[in-house]
Amino acid sequence: MRQKTANYLLLCLLLSGAALGKSTDRNQAMDISADRSDALLTDDGESSISGNVRISQGSLQISADQAVVTRVKGEAVKVTLSGSPARMQQMNDSGELMKASAKQIVYMLSAEQINLLGNVVIDQPRGSMRGEAIRYDIKSGRLTGGGDGNRIQMRLEPKAPVKK
């Protein structure tokens, strides 16, 4: 029973702040599957699930090889998804689908930042961005990449004409 509780706690912490998508997703049931889990019931440390990790909650879909939650004083401070690649997709409140993949997706909860590292691909209806390291600031909605010796690539689609 403790293991089931630890697994549920781990994944609630993992997705409690998912901020890229539909605001109603956080109120939906979460479905989780993985081959293994290694969770601590302490206030400090790391807990993980690994092996064919699949997480879904509303429109949010995640697949990864491993998910690790780091806690300090009982608070989740960092969630790291890794894979070859780790993938996530989610609808936003406007009904647009955002897809992202990278070798590692690191969500820093208190800083409200998501760092995507290693062969990053972000696709949205109005454009795409690719690079080796891209940071998403949740508060401002700003994507930043490059400056690390690696180039980024972007494609911007024109805004759809307003129908009269």
N, C-alpha and C positions, 0 to 999 in steps of 0.2 A: 504494500500500500504506500509506503514512503516513497518508493521509486516512481509510482504513478503520479503522486503529488509533486515530486521533484520535476518530472517531465512536464507536467501541466504548467507549473510555475515558470520553468525555463522558457517555454514557448509563449506564455502570456507576456513575459518580459520582452521576448524577442519582437513581438509585433504590436505591443501596446501603443507605440508611438508612430507607427507607420504613417508618414505624413505626405506621401507623394500622391495618394489616391483618394478615392471616394471617402468622404467623411463618415458615411453610414457603414462602411466596412468594419469599423471598430466595434460595432454593435452586433455583428454577425458571429455565428458559431465558428470556431477554428478547428480544422481537421489537420492532423499531423501524423506522418508516418516516417519511420526511419528503421534502419537495421539494428542500431545500438544506441544506448544512452549512458552517460556518465555524469550524474548530477550530484551536487552538494547541497545540503540543507542548511549551510552556514551563511552568515551575512557577507562574508568576503570570499572571493574566489571565482573560479570558472566552472561552468557546467556546459556540457555539450551533448548534441545528438549527431550521429554520423551514419554514413552509408545510405545512399539513395534517399536523402531527406526530401520530403514533399510537405509543403505547408500551404493551406488555402484558407482564406477568410474573406467572404464576400467576393469581390472582384480581384483580390490579391492572390497571386499564385507565385510560389517560390519553389525552386528546385536547386539543391546544392549537394555537395559531398559531405559537408559538415556545417553545423551552426554552433557557435560558441557564445555564451552570454557571460560577461564579466560583471561582477557585483562588488560594490564597495559600501560598507555600512548598510547592507540590505537593499541598496538601490542599484538597479541595472544601469551601468554607465557606458557599456559598449556591447554591441552585437556584431559578430563577424561571421559572414557567410563565405565559404570557400568552395571552389569546385573547378571543374575543367569544361566549361565555366560554371559559375553560380549564375542563376537566372532569376529575374523577378519581372512580373508584369502586373499592372493594375490600371483600372479605369480611374479617371479623375471625375470630379463632380460635373464636368461638362460632357461626360460620356466618351472622352478620348482615351485611347489605350496607349499607355507608356510601357515600353519594354526596355530592360537593361540587362546586360550581361558583363561579367568580368571574372578574372581569376579569384578576386577577393572583393567583397562588398562589406565595408566597415561603417556601421551606424554609431556615431558618437551621440548618445542621447542628450546629455546636458548641453552640448554645443549645438545641437540640432543640425548636425552635418552628416552627410553620407559621402564617404570616400570610396571611389571605385578604382581598383588597381589591377593592371595587367590585362591587356587586350580588351579595353573597355568599348562597348557599343551601347549607345542610347538611341532608341528610335521612338519618335512621337509623330503624330499626324502632320505637324508643321515643320518637321525637320529631324535631322539626326546629328550625332556627334560621336567621334571615335578618337581614341588616344590611349596612352599607357596609364595616365592618371587623371581622373576628373573628379572634382569635388562639387557636391550639390549642397548649398546652404538653404535649409528648409525655410528659415524665417524670411529671407529676402527673395527666394526663388532663383538665385544666381548659380549658374554652372560655370566653373573655371577649370581650365586644363592647360597643359603645356608648361613651358618655362623650366622644364626639367631636362632639356636636351632632346626631348621627343616632340614631334609635331602633332598637332591635332587636326582633324578633318571635320568639317561641318557641311551640312546641306540644309538650306533654308527653303522651304516651299512657300509660294505666294499664298496670301490669305484668300480664302474662297470668297468670290463676289457675293454681295448681299442680294438676296432674291427680293424682287419687288412685287 
